[in-house]
Amino acid sequence: MNVSQGMQEYIDRLRNFGTLSGEQFVSLLRYRNPEITGYLYHEATEVSMRHFQKGIFLWGRIPFSNYCKNDCKYCGLRRSNRFVHRYRLSREEILGCCHKAYEQGVRHFLLEGGVDIAFDKEQLSEIVHAIRKHFPKAQVHIEIGERPRALYEQLRREGAQSAIMPEGTADDSHFRSMHPGNLSLLRRKQCMWELKEIGYDTGAGFLVGTPGQTIEQVAENLLFLKQYGPNILQIQPFLPALHTPYEKERSGNGEMVLYVMAILRLMFPAAAIIADTSLEQTMHNGRMQALQAGANVIIQDLPLPTGKGPYTVYHSRNRNHEEHLRGLVEQIENEGYDIQSS
């Protein structure tokens, strides 16, 4: 039996049983080639079509603050980056972002920011409550990092539907190499499990191509995600951010990101898999290509109010924050997909 036949058997097993052993994941990741990739994408597309047909969800991301108390080596928002023009959006400015996007068909709002403790439980609750009041047919998703359980419980009561907390990496030594000493993978995982207990639709994921990452660590990430069982999956390429310890490192491989997405579609047939704007930095038309690998959520960064931003998690070669939503909607529809309202 040749390598391609063996890998196709692994893909069949993944589709039938939803997981593989660690060694099998390593082999599937290591020996990818055009034949294996094509077969994997075909299977992922079939599974996605069975669950969603041609339905795609469009999320508008509102980066409401680029302050962060943490000093992670890979992130442009890191506390010690003095070159970042810091900003915070008011509740009224956030609602303004929502109004403009809602008029163009967006029904999912992702509130994303650094770990900004200036936004306490009361302020964040008011923001989520206001969005739910003004847009009762929309869903609110949050990605705000490790925060107290009581805060997350309050936001869930106010109507936040899902909470995304990427683990970044499931390998402890790799986690410690990328994060400051006050952060721990154990605590990150505890927070993730708390979100499940609270009742959120949970989101998780990791970066592909971070400095020092091995194929074995990617496989470990996949095994952890299977154990955790998220409703939402966010897989992104590593992109070097200016004025960080990793600014001169190579970007992650967009093709590998899509390959991992396709694996995850077979592992989680009904999950929401996000095609993030960061894919546009590593490959042409990256988000549209991700749809062929099983993704069913496209995120668009909503334009910030004048004088605010940029968000600068990573260095963007082309600022797509100002990209017109209508053009993205037309592109999705021209590819034969239907944007779902809920």
C-alpha angles and dihedrals in degrees: 000000000000125000095259092053090050092050091048088055089053090051091051090049090048091053093047099042106020098233146047136205118273092255092050092051090050091052093047090051096042101046100045115143134161093276094050092042092051092050092047092050091048092054093044091050092050092051092047092049091050092056103032106014103204094330118134128184118220116208125192112213117213110195094201098176137015095192114111132178092206129084104210113172097229101045125091090210092062113141095244095053100108093178094072117104098225124214143165126204121227122227089257092052091050091050089049090056089050094049094054093046094044090056088058096051105271112145099167122068122192114200105204131173146140118277092282111173090190084079098070130181094277096049096045091046090054091051095049091044091051093050092049091047096049096038107030092166093055128087123228121216124184135205108177105137131236107350133155117289091237090060092052091046091054094049090050090054089051090057108268104155103196140016122206120205113165112206089214091210133001093214113094098210091048090048091052091049091058102038137057119259094258091068124073135187090226092058091045091054091046089055090049093053090047089058089057091049091051091055105252126146094247129222127200140162148129146238120264118218102019114161111282095010114148132201088247090057092051088053089049089053090054092050091050092050090052089053094046097045103208124194092215128043124201115187116172137174117249109251121189113241123213118254094019131110088255098049093113096045123110120262121251119262113264092203090057090050090056091045090055090047090055091050089051092050088060090046094047108027096177100036126114108248114196125223100203129204089243088075089069088066094059104036140017114268088356098171093051090048089052089062087065089055095054104274115143103177124071118194123206122189108233117228113262123230116271112283094022126109155310097219093211104187084151136001110276119207090201119025102232093174087097095047109131112249092215091062091052091049090052091049092052092049093045088057088058099256128131121224109228120222096210 
